[in-house]
Amino acid sequence: MKEQIIQRVEEALAHLRAQGTLPAQPCPPVQLERTRDKSHGDFATNIALLLAKPAGMKPRDVATAIVDALPADAAISKVEIAGPGFINFFQAGAFLTDSLSAALADEHLGVPRAAAPQTVVVDYSSPNLAKEMHVGHLRSTIIGDAVARTLEFLGHTVVRQNHVGDWGTQFGMLLAYLEEQQDQAELSAELSDLENFYRAAKQRFDDSPEFAERARALVVQLQSGDIHCLKLWHDFNQVSLRHCFEVYERLGVSLRPEDVRGESAYNPDLPYVVAELDKAGLLTESEGARCVFLDEFKNKDGEPLPVIVQKADGGYLYATSDLAALRYRAQKLGADRILYFVDQRQALHFQQVFQVARLAGFVTPKTDLAHMGFGTMNGPDGRPFKTRTGGTVKLVDLLTEAEDRALALVQGKNPELDAEELFNIARVVGISAVKYADLSKHRTSDYIFNFDQMLSFEGNTAPYLLYAYTRVASVFRKAGIEPATLDLSAPLALDAEQEVALATLLLQFGETLQQVAEKGVPHLLCAYLYNLAGAFSSFYEHCPILTAQQTEVRDSRLHLAWLTARTLKQGLALLGIATLERM
């Protein structure tokens, strides 16, 4: 509906420009907002106020001209001018019921597919294989996954890229320590705790000059393609990746082994990247290093900041690998859009890399490059989340604690359930609580991690939404009705204000998903689902369903309940959250 009204306003503006009422230059984009007070209509725009000065007219006169030029549309029942020149639109009741009926009959819930589908590469999660995944990987992993799922639902081709850290000098240290330990245990057993293994290797590196020398030698051998080193390196990475995918499975993340393309994949291409930068005239030597200097980025003294692509010793940096990845994604994968879900503290790095890639022609001018930065998960002290001893919190340990806390919670509420069902409910509630608490915050915001808040059945939490879904499902269980048997061709009746409010909100699902896809902000979907659950609660309280006196009213309300259940389930699925039939 929103896009439809915007289109009608743009048609009116084009007509007014053609007849000379408005200046010939293009108008600013039409912004259409939903009104809070429905007595003022369903939508409102301030476009007349923006055009008044350029047109040399009073805002209300511009608004009148726009209204008079609007093409007829059966979906719009009335248009009014308010205040200094706001234009208010009222949607027709028939449009509402027809749209609901269409959504009910559509497996895609009436959400339109993208008119111009894109190939979108989404870079997310990207753990360092030298260590176990920790809480710092949570945000990249689940925010990126939610946006990737949403883009796919809207009809885009999504290519997931898990750009793992699987190369570099740290692996020399790990391989040296692995050599020392190999005669003591099998590889998988030795690496059962990657964090402790890394810590022990680092301690050996710091304490033993002989060990450190061996580690450096192994780095050279690894980079030279030594068969022994490559086998150790490959075996280590495979074990580390298994750790990662165990976490992904628990989180319900859609990453697959074939989505892994680590730093090592680009290693053979790095000399060619540097050569092409040189050929494009972008390289400057500075203290032996090869750099690209960009005038747009300066230090505090006003001097251009370098993007170092090759060190004086011939080694390469993250920027070089990222440039190689950009070129691969644009030229080999055919990406129209590339999204990076990486900590926002890397903003400058990505701004520089994107600019260098454009100057070098690695991507086309039309390729949309976006760093979707995110804030940090903090402890009660407002600092990045740590263990009580100040150490890094393993992500797997956090998820286990969430499930344990959820089990204690659901046992208290459902003592009659058998152990297997209790454990399943606890698993879903615990993991969902952690994910939703993060996803419901604005991507760029820091937030305080709090188990008590995220496991609450009140407020904007996963348990509240999971319970809201089970509440809708229980309507059909109580009635003994299979939703599949509903006559979807039956007319809908929206008489009570709660029915209209719920119906209106249900039709905003596609609009919400479009915003998530465009801006990479799953918190908008969380807010929508929370509001939808609240609207259903109000509807359920004021509009009897199963006890409705008229059959057609009961059926209409069952249709609303069924569409609500489907929308909640689909919305949560896009967030990577499973639903429960009871809890």
C-alpha positions as CSV (number, residue, x, y, z in Angstrom):
1,M,0.0,0.0,0.0
2,K,2.8,2.4,0.9
3,E,4.6,2.0,-2.4
4,Q,1.3,2.3,-4.2
5,I,0.5,5.7,-2.7
6,I,4.1,6.9,-3.3
7,Q,3.7,5.9,-7.0
8,R,0.4,7.9,-7.2
9,V,2.0,11.0,-5.7
10,E,4.9,10.8,-8.1
11,E,2.5,10.5,-11.0
12,A,0.7,13.6,-9.8
13,L,4.1,15.5,-9.4
14,A,5.1,14.5,-12.9
15,H,1.8,15.9,-14.2
16,L,2.2,19.1,-12.4
17,R,5.8,19.6,-13.7
18,A,4.6,18.8,-17.2
19,Q,1.9,21.5,-17.1
20,G,4.3,24.0,-15.5
21,T,2.6,24.3,-12.0
22,L,5.8,23.0,-10.4
23,P,9.4,23.7,-11.5
24,A,10.8,21.3,-14.2
25,Q,13.7,20.0,-12.0
26,P,13.3,16.6,-10.3
27,C,11.4,16.6,-7.0
28,P,12.9,15.3,-3.8
29,P,11.9,11.7,-3.0
30,V,8.4,11.3,-1.7
31,Q,8.5,10.3,2.0
32,L,5.3,8.6,3.2
33,E,4.9,7.9,6.9
34,R,2.3,5.9,8.8
35,T,0.2,8.1,11.0
36,R,-0.1,7.4,14.8
37,D,-3.5,8.9,15.1
38,K,-5.8,7.0,12.6
39,S,-8.3,9.9,12.6
40,H,-5.7,11.6,10.4
41,G,-5.6,8.8,8.0
42,D,-3.3,5.8,7.5
43,F,-0.4,7.6,5.7
44,A,0.9,11.2,5.5
45,T,3.5,13.0,3.4
46,N,5.1,16.4,3.8
47,I,6.2,16.6,0.1
48,A,4.1,19.8,-0.4
49,L,6.1,21.6,2.3
50,L,9.4,20.6,0.6
51,L,8.2,21.9,-2.8
52,A,6.6,25.1,-1.7
53,K,9.7,27.3,-1.7
54,P,11.1,26.1,-5.1
55,A,7.7,26.5,-6.6
56,G,7.1,30.0,-5.1
57,M,3.8,28.8,-3.7
58,K,2.2,28.4,-0.3
59,P,2.5,24.8,1.0
60,R,-1.3,24.3,1.2
61,D,-1.7,25.5,-2.4
62,V,1.0,23.0,-3.5
63,A,-0.8,20.3,-1.5
64,T,-4.1,21.2,-3.1
65,A,-2.6,21.0,-6.6
66,I,-1.1,17.5,-5.8
67,V,-4.4,16.2,-4.4
68,D,-6.3,17.5,-7.5
69,A,-3.7,15.8,-9.8
70,L,-3.8,12.4,-8.0
71,P,-4.9,9.6,-10.3
72,A,-7.9,7.7,-9.0
73,D,-7.1,4.6,-7.0
74,A,-9.6,2.2,-5.5
75,A,-7.2,1.5,-2.6
76,I,-7.5,5.1,-1.4
77,S,-10.9,6.0,0.1
78,K,-10.1,9.6,1.0
79,V,-7.3,12.3,0.9
80,E,-7.2,15.3,3.2
81,I,-4.9,18.3,3.6
82,A,-4.0,19.0,7.2
83,G,-2.1,21.8,9.0
84,P,0.4,23.8,7.0
85,G,0.2,21.4,4.0
86,F,0.5,17.7,5.1
87,I,-1.4,15.3,2.8
88,N,-3.2,12.5,4.6
89,F,-4.3,9.3,2.9
90,F,-7.1,6.9,4.1
91,Q,-6.9,3.4,2.8
92,A,-10.1,1.7,1.6
93,G,-11.6,-1.0,3.7
94,A,-12.0,-3.2,0.7
95,F,-8.3,-2.9,-0.1
96,L,-7.5,-4.1,3.4
97,T,-9.7,-7.2,3.2
98,D,-8.7,-8.0,-0.3
99,S,-5.0,-7.8,0.6
100,L,-5.5,-10.0,3.6
101,S,-7.3,-12.6,1.6
102,A,-4.4,-12.5,-0.9
103,A,-1.8,-12.9,1.9
104,L,-3.7,-15.8,3.4
105,A,-3.8,-17.7,0.0
106,D,-0.1,-17.0,-0.7
107,E,2.7,-19.2,0.7
108,H,4.8,-16.1,0.6
109,L,2.3,-14.2,2.8
110,G,1.7,-11.6,0.2
111,V,5.2,-10.3,0.3
112,P,6.3,-9.3,-3.2
113,R,9.5,-10.6,-4.7
114,A,12.2,-8.1,-5.7
115,A,11.3,-6.5,-9.0
116,A,15.0,-6.4,-9.9
117,P,16.7,-9.3,-8.0
118,Q,20.4,-8.9,-7.2
119,T,23.3,-11.1,-6.5
120,V,24.3,-10.2,-2.9
121,V,27.5,-11.4,-1.3
122,V,27.2,-11.4,2.5
123,D,30.5,-11.6,4.5
124,Y,29.7,-12.7,8.1
125,S,30.9,-14.7,11.1
126,S,34.5,-15.0,9.9
127,P,36.1,-16.5,13.0
128,N,39.9,-16.8,13.5
129,L,40.6,-20.6,13.1
130,A,43.6,-20.3,15.5
131,K,41.1,-20.0,18.4
132,E,37.6,-21.1,19.4
133,M,34.7,-18.9,18.6
134,H,34.0,-16.5,21.5
135,V,31.2,-14.0,22.3
136,G,32.8,-11.4,20.0
137,H,31.7,-13.6,17.0
138,L,28.0,-13.7,18.0
139,R,26.9,-10.4,16.5
140,S,28.5,-10.8,13.1
141,T,27.2,-14.4,12.9
142,I,23.6,-13.9,13.8
143,I,23.0,-10.4,12.3
144,G,24.6,-11.4,9.0
145,D,22.6,-14.6,9.0
146,A,19.2,-12.8,9.6
147,V,19.9,-10.3,6.8
148,A,21.0,-13.1,4.4
149,R,17.8,-15.0,5.1
150,T,15.7,-11.9,4.6
151,L,17.4,-11.1,1.3
152,E,16.7,-14.6,0.1
153,F,13.1,-14.5,1.1
154,L,12.7,-11.3,-1.0
155,G,14.0,-13.1,-4.0
156,H,17.6,-12.1,-4.2
157,T,20.5,-14.5,-4.9
158,V,22.6,-14.6,-1.7
159,V,26.1,-15.9,-1.7
160,R,27.3,-16.4,1.9
161,Q,31.1,-15.9,2.5
162,N,32.7,-17.1,5.7
163,H,36.0,-15.3,5.4
164,V,37.8,-17.2,8.2
165,G,41.2,-16.3,9.4
166,D,43.2,-19.4,8.4
167,W,46.6,-17.9,7.4
168,G,49.3,-15.8,8.9
169,T,52.3,-15.8,11.3
170,Q,50.3,-17.1,14.2
171,F,50.0,-20.5,12.5
172,G,53.7,-21.0,12.7
173,M,53.5,-20.8,16.4
174,L,50.5,-23.3,16.5
175,L,52.2,-25.7,14.1
176,A,55.4,-25.7,16.1
177,Y,53.4,-26.5,19.3
178,L,51.4,-29.2,17.5
179,E,54.6,-30.9,16.4
180,E,55.7,-31.1,20.0
181,Q,52.4,-32.5,21.2
182,Q,51.7,-34.9,18.4
183,D,53.3,-37.9,20.0
184,Q,51.2,-37.4,23.1
185,A,47.7,-37.6,21.7
186,E,45.6,-37.7,18.6
187,L,45.1,-34.4,16.9
188,S,41.3,-34.2,17.6
189,A,41.8,-34.9,21.3
190,E,44.7,-32.5,21.5
191,L,42.7,-29.7,20.0
192,S,39.5,-30.4,21.9
193,D,40.0,-27.0,23.7
194,L,41.5,-24.7,21.1
195,E,41.6,-21.7,23.5
196,N,43.9,-23.6,25.9
197,F,45.9,-24.9,23.0
198,Y,46.5,-21.4,21.7
199,R,47.3,-20.1,25.1
200,A,49.9,-22.8,25.7
201,A,51.5,-22.3,22.3
202,K,51.7,-18.6,23.0
203,Q,53.3,-19.2,26.4
204,R,55.9,-21.5,24.7
205,F,56.6,-18.9,22.1
206,D,57.2,-16.2,24.7
207,D,59.3,-18.4,27.0
208,S,61.5,-20.3,24.6
209,P,63.7,-18.6,22.0
210,E,64.3,-22.0,20.3
211,F,60.5,-22.6,20.0
212,A,60.0,-19.1,18.6
213,E,62.7,-19.6,16.0
214,R,61.1,-22.9,15.0
215,A,57.7,-21.2,14.7
216,R,59.1,-18.5,12.4
217,A,60.8,-21.1,10.3
218,L,57.5,-23.0,10.0
219,V,55.8,-19.9,8.8
220,V,58.3,-19.5,5.9
221,Q,57.9,-23.2,5.1
222,L,54.1,-23.0,5.1
223,Q,54.1,-20.0,2.8
224,S,56.6,-21.8,0.6
225,G,54.2,-24.7,0.2
226,D,56.1,-27.3,2.3
227,I,54.1,-30.5,2.2
228,H,54.6,-31.4,5.9
229,C,53.6,-27.9,7.0
230,L,50.6,-27.7,4.7
231,K,49.3,-31.1,6.1
232,L,49.6,-29.9,9.7
233,W,48.0,-26.6,8.8
234,H,45.1,-28.3,6.9
235,D,44.5,-30.8,9.7
236,F,44.5,-28.1,12.3
237,N,42.0,-26.0,10.3
238,Q,39.7,-28.9,9.8
239,V,39.5,-29.5,13.5
240,S,38.9,-25.8,14.2
241,L,36.2,-25.6,11.5
242,R,34.4,-28.6,13.1
243,H,34.3,-26.5,16.3
244,C,32.8,-23.6,14.4
245,F,30.1,-25.7,12.7
246,E,29.1,-27.3,16.0
247,V,28.4,-23.7,17.2
248,Y,26.6,-22.8,14.0
249,E,24.3,-25.9,14.4
250,R,23.4,-24.9,18.0
251,L,22.8,-21.3,16.9
252,G,20.6,-22.4,13.9
253,V,22.8,-20.4,11.6
254,S,22.5,-21.2,7.8
255,L,26.3,-21.2,7.1
256,R,27.5,-24.3,5.4
257,P,31.1,-25.7,4.9
258,E,31.0,-24.7,1.2
259,D,30.5,-21.1,2.3
260,V,34.0,-21.0,3.9
261,R,36.5,-19.1,1.8
262,G,39.3,-18.1,4.1
263,E,42.2,-15.7,3.7
264,S,44.4,-18.5,2.4
265,A,42.1,-18.8,-0.7
266,Y,43.3,-15.4,-1.8
267,N,47.0,-15.9,-1.0
268,P,48.0,-16.9,-4.6
269,D,46.3,-13.8,-5.9
270,L,48.0,-11.2,-3.7
271,P,51.0,-10.5,-6.0
272,Y,48.6,-9.9,-8.9
273,V,46.6,-7.5,-6.8
274,V,49.7,-5.5,-6.0
275,A,50.7,-5.6,-9.7
276,E,47.4,-4.3,-10.8
277,L,47.5,-1.5,-8.3
278,D,50.9,-0.6,-9.6
279,K,49.7,-0.7,-13.2
280,A,46.8,1.6,-12.2
281,G,49.4,4.1,-10.9
282,L,48.1,3.9,-7.4
283,L,51.2,2.6,-5.5
284,T,53.7,4.7,-3.7
285,E,56.8,3.4,-1.8
286,S,57.1,4.6,1.8
287,E,59.9,3.3,4.0
288,G,60.2,0.2,1.9
289,A,56.5,-0.6,2.0
290,R,54.2,-0.3,-1.0
291,C,51.1,1.8,-0.2
292,V,48.1,3.6,-1.7
293,F,47.6,7.1,-0.3
294,L,44.1,8.5,-0.5
295,D,43.5,12.2,0.0
296,E,40.1,11.6,1.5
297,F,41.6,10.0,4.5
298,K,44.1,12.0,6.6
299,N,45.6,11.7,10.1
300,K,45.4,14.4,12.8
301,D,48.2,16.3,11.2
302,G,46.4,16.5,7.9
303,E,48.6,14.0,6.1
304,P,47.1,11.2,3.9
305,L,46.7,7.9,5.6
306,P,48.4,5.0,3.8
307,V,46.7,1.8,2.8
308,I,49.7,-0.6,3.1
309,V,49.4,-3.5,0.6
310,Q,52.9,-4.9,0.9
311,K,55.4,-4.6,3.8
312,A,59.0,-3.8,3.3
313,D,59.8,-7.5,3.9
314,G,57.5,-8.6,1.1
315,G,54.6,-9.7,3.3
316,Y,51.0,-8.8,2.7
317,L,48.4,-7.3,5.0
318,Y,44.6,-7.7,5.7
319,A,44.0,-4.9,3.2
320,T,45.6,-6.9,0.4
321,S,43.5,-10.0,1.1
322,D,40.3,-7.9,1.4
323,L,41.1,-6.3,-2.0
324,A,41.6,-9.7,-3.5
325,A,38.3,-10.9,-2.0
326,L,36.5,-7.8,-3.3
327,R,37.8,-8.4,-6.8
328,Y,36.8,-12.1,-6.6
329,R,33.3,-11.3,-5.4
330,A,32.6,-8.7,-8.0
331,Q,34.2,-10.3,-11.0
332,K,33.9,-14.1,-10.3
333,L,30.7,-14.2,-8.2
334,G,29.1,-11.3,-10.1
335,A,28.0,-9.5,-7.0
336,D,25.8,-6.5,-7.4
337,R,26.0,-5.8,-3.7
338,I,28.6,-6.8,-1.1
339,L,27.8,-6.6,2.6
340,Y,30.3,-6.9,5.4
341,F,29.1,-7.7,8.9
342,V,32.2,-6.7,10.8
343,D,32.8,-4.8,14.1
344,Q,32.2,-1.0,13.4
345,R,35.7,-0.3,14.8
346,Q,36.9,-1.5,11.4
347,A,34.9,1.3,9.6
348,L,38.0,3.2,8.4
349,H,39.6,0.1,7.1
350,F,36.6,-0.7,4.9
351,Q,36.2,2.9,3.7
352,Q,39.8,2.8,2.5
353,V,39.6,-0.7,0.9
354,F,36.3,0.2,-0.8
355,Q,37.8,3.3,-2.3
356,V,41.0,1.6,-3.5
357,A,39.0,-1.2,-5.1
358,R,36.9,1.4,-7.0
359,L,40.0,3.3,-8.1
360,A,41.7,0.1,-9.3
361,G,38.6,-1.1,-11.2
362,F,38.3,-4.2,-9.1
363,V,34.6,-3.4,-8.7
364,T,32.3,-1.5,-11.1
365,P,31.0,2.0,-10.2
366,K,27.5,0.5,-9.7
367,T,28.7,-2.3,-7.3
368,D,27.1,-1.5,-3.9
369,L,29.7,-1.9,-1.1
370,A,28.6,-1.6,2.5
371,H,30.2,-2.2,5.8
372,M,27.4,-3.2,8.2
373,G,29.3,-2.3,11.4
374,F,28.0,-3.4,14.8
375,G,28.5,-2.4,18.4
376,T,29.8,-4.6,21.2
377,M,28.2,-6.9,23.7
378,N,29.1,-5.7,27.1
379,G,29.0,-7.0,30.7
380,P,27.3,-5.2,33.6
381,D,30.3,-2.9,33.9
382,G,29.7,-1.5,30.4
383,R,32.9,-3.1,29.0
384,P,33.2,-5.9,26.5
385,F,31.8,-9.2,28.0
386,K,34.4,-11.2,29.9
387,T,34.5,-14.1,32.3
388,R,34.7,-13.3,36.0
389,T,38.5,-13.8,35.8
390,G,38.7,-11.4,32.9
391,G,39.2,-14.0,30.2
392,T,37.4,-14.4,26.9
393,V,34.0,-16.1,27.1
394,K,33.7,-19.0,24.7
395,L,30.5,-18.8,22.6
396,V,29.8,-22.5,23.3
397,D,29.9,-21.9,27.0
398,L,27.5,-18.9,26.8
399,L,25.0,-21.0,24.8
400,T,25.2,-23.9,27.3
401,E,24.5,-21.5,30.2
402,A,21.6,-20.1,28.3
403,E,20.1,-23.6,27.8
404,D,20.7,-24.5,31.5
405,R,19.0,-21.3,32.7
406,A,16.1,-21.9,30.3
407,L,15.7,-25.5,31.5
408,A,15.3,-24.3,35.1
409,L,12.7,-21.8,33.9
410,V,10.6,-24.2,31.9
411,Q,10.7,-26.9,34.5
412,G,9.2,-24.6,37.0
413,K,6.4,-23.6,34.6
414,N,5.7,-27.1,33.1
415,P,6.6,-29.8,35.7
416,E,4.2,-32.2,34.0
417,L,6.2,-32.5,30.8
418,D,8.5,-35.4,30.2
419,A,12.3,-34.8,30.2
420,E,12.8,-35.0,26.4
421,E,10.2,-32.3,25.7
422,L,11.5,-30.1,28.5
423,F,15.0,-30.3,27.1
424,N,13.8,-29.4,23.6
425,I,11.8,-26.4,24.9
426,A,14.8,-25.3,27.0
427,R,17.1,-25.6,24.0
428,V,14.9,-23.5,21.8
429,V,14.1,-20.9,24.5
430,G,17.7,-20.6,25.6
431,I,19.3,-20.2,22.2
432,S,16.5,-17.9,21.0
433,A,16.8,-15.7,24.0
434,V,20.5,-15.1,23.4
435,K,19.9,-14.4,19.7
436,Y,16.8,-12.3,20.0
437,A,18.3,-10.1,22.8
438,D,21.1,-9.2,20.4
439,L,19.0,-8.9,17.2
440,S,16.4,-6.7,18.9
441,K,19.1,-4.0,19.5
442,H,20.1,-1.6,16.8
443,R,23.0,-3.0,14.9
444,T,25.3,-0.1,15.6
445,S,24.5,0.1,19.4
446,D,26.4,-1.5,22.2
447,Y,24.3,-3.4,24.7
448,I,24.5,-4.9,28.2
449,F,24.2,-8.7,28.2
450,N,21.7,-9.8,30.9
451,F,20.4,-13.3,31.2
452,D,17.4,-12.3,33.4
453,Q,16.1,-9.8,30.9
454,M,16.5,-11.9,27.9
455,L,14.8,-15.0,29.5
456,S,11.8,-12.9,30.7
457,F,8.3,-13.7,29.4
458,E,7.5,-10.0,29.5
459,G,8.6,-7.3,27.1
460,N,10.4,-7.5,23.8
461,T,12.1,-10.9,24.3
462,A,12.2,-14.3,22.6
463,P,10.2,-16.1,25.3
464,Y,7.4,-13.5,24.9
465,L,7.3,-14.0,21.2
466,L,7.6,-17.8,21.4
467,Y,4.7,-17.8,23.8
468,A,2.7,-15.5,21.6
469,Y,3.0,-18.0,18.8
470,T,2.0,-20.9,20.9
471,R,-1.0,-18.9,22.1
472,V,-2.3,-18.5,18.5
473,A,-1.6,-22.2,17.8
474,S,-3.6,-23.1,20.9
475,V,-6.7,-21.4,19.4
476,F,-6.8,-24.1,16.7
477,R,-6.0,-26.9,19.1
478,K,-8.9,-25.9,21.4
479,A,-11.2,-25.7,18.5
480,G,-10.1,-29.0,17.1
481,I,-9.6,-27.3,13.7
482,E,-6.7,-27.9,11.3
483,P,-5.7,-24.6,9.7
484,A,-5.4,-26.3,6.4
485,T,-9.1,-26.9,6.4
486,L,-10.0,-23.2,6.6
487,D,-12.1,-21.9,3.7
488,L,-9.7,-19.1,2.6
489,S,-12.3,-17.9,0.0
490,A,-14.7,-16.9,2.8
491,P,-15.1,-13.1,3.1
492,L,-13.3,-11.2,5.9
493,A,-15.2,-8.9,8.3
494,L,-13.1,-6.2,10.0
495,D,-15.5,-4.3,12.2
496,A,-13.8,-3.9,15.6
497,E,-10.9,-1.5,15.8
498,Q,-8.7,-4.3,17.2
499,E,-9.4,-6.3,14.0
500,V,-8.5,-3.4,11.8
501,A,-5.4,-2.7,13.8
502,L,-4.2,-6.3,13.6
503,A,-5.1,-6.5,9.9
504,T,-3.2,-3.3,9.1
505,L,-0.1,-4.5,10.9
506,L,-0.1,-7.9,9.2
507,L,0.1,-6.1,5.8
508,Q,3.2,-4.2,6.9
509,F,5.3,-7.4,7.0
510,G,6.8,-7.0,3.5
511,E,7.5,-3.3,4.1
512,T,9.4,-4.2,7.2
513,L,11.5,-6.9,5.5
514,Q,12.4,-4.5,2.7
515,Q,13.9,-2.1,5.3
516,V,15.8,-4.9,7.0
517,A,17.2,-5.9,3.6
518,E,18.1,-2.4,2.6
519,K,19.7,-1.2,5.8
520,G,20.9,-4.5,7.4
521,V,18.9,-3.9,10.6
522,P,17.1,-6.9,12.0
523,H,15.9,-5.0,15.0
524,L,13.2,-3.5,12.8
525,L,11.8,-7.0,12.2
526,C,12.1,-7.8,16.0
527,A,10.1,-4.6,16.8
528,Y,7.5,-5.5,14.1
529,L,7.0,-9.0,15.5
530,Y,6.7,-7.6,19.1
531,N,4.1,-5.1,18.0
532,L,2.3,-7.9,16.0
533,A,2.2,-10.1,19.1
534,G,0.8,-7.1,21.1
535,A,-1.8,-6.4,18.5
536,F,-2.9,-10.0,18.5
537,S,-3.1,-10.0,22.3
538,S,-5.5,-7.0,22.2
539,F,-7.5,-8.6,19.4
540,Y,-7.8,-11.9,21.4
541,E,-8.9,-10.0,24.5
542,H,-11.6,-7.9,22.8
543,C,-12.7,-10.0,19.9
544,P,-14.0,-13.5,20.9
545,I,-12.9,-16.1,18.3
546,L,-14.3,-19.5,19.1
547,T,-17.3,-18.1,21.1
548,A,-18.3,-15.6,18.4
549,Q,-22.1,-15.7,17.9
550,Q,-22.0,-15.6,14.1
551,T,-20.2,-18.2,12.1
552,E,-18.9,-15.7,9.5
553,V,-17.4,-13.6,12.3
554,R,-15.7,-16.6,13.9
555,D,-14.3,-17.7,10.5
556,S,-13.0,-14.2,9.8
557,R,-11.3,-14.1,13.2
558,L,-9.8,-17.6,12.7
559,H,-8.3,-16.3,9.4
560,L,-6.8,-13.4,11.2
561,A,-5.3,-15.7,13.9
562,W,-4.0,-18.0,11.2
563,L,-2.3,-15.3,9.3
564,T,-0.8,-13.9,12.5
565,A,0.6,-17.3,13.4
566,R,2.2,-17.8,9.9
567,T,3.6,-14.3,10.0
568,L,5.1,-14.7,13.5
569,K,6.6,-18.1,12.5
570,Q,8.1,-16.8,9.2
571,G,9.4,-13.6,10.9
572,L,11.1,-15.6,13.6
573,A,12.5,-18.0,11.0
574,L,14.1,-15.1,9.2
575,L,15.8,-14.2,12.4
576,G,17.0,-17.8,12.6
577,I,14.7,-18.6,15.5
578,A,12.7,-21.8,15.7
579,T,9.1,-21.9,17.1
580,L,7.4,-24.2,19.5
581,E,3.8,-25.5,19.4
582,R,3.6,-25.4,23.2
583,M,5.8,-24.2,26.1
